[in-house]
């Protein structure tokens, strides 16, 4: 159970924050919060890859 919560900590924290802000979440509000949190986590995970790709392009000359 701890491993599951740890792996999905970003989702738990997103729900916590939304509940603190709105005091309750109903139906699609819950899935909206979870989907937004998951998307943000995926973007954060992709940042190092994007940064490496950009750095690689900076070091090369553009094709003529």
Secondary structure, 3 states (H helix, E strand, C coil): CHHHHHHCHHHHHHHHHHHHHHCCCCCHHHHHHHHHHHHHHHHHHHHHHHHHHHHHHHCCCCCC
